């Protein structure tokens, strides 16, 4: 009689052994986490750059409103910020 020791016996020892499947699972999880980190890091870099530009322009507008700079100076500095 057979004891079911062949492939497909429900023990998970098919073509790949359980050790290889575990290693592949860990590699897949690490790759997914790495891709997520890179994606969110790039997204945060783009948003912070955009926010810095908006803050600088806002500060420039406030200085114009307070009379600290002239309209000509405002236009010149605004052009520099937009470059």
Secondary structure, 3 states (H helix, E strand, C coil): CCCCCCCCCCCCCCCCCHHHHHHHHHHHHHHHHHHHHHHHHHHHHHHHHHHHHHHHHHHHHHHHHHCCCCHHHHHHHHHHHHC
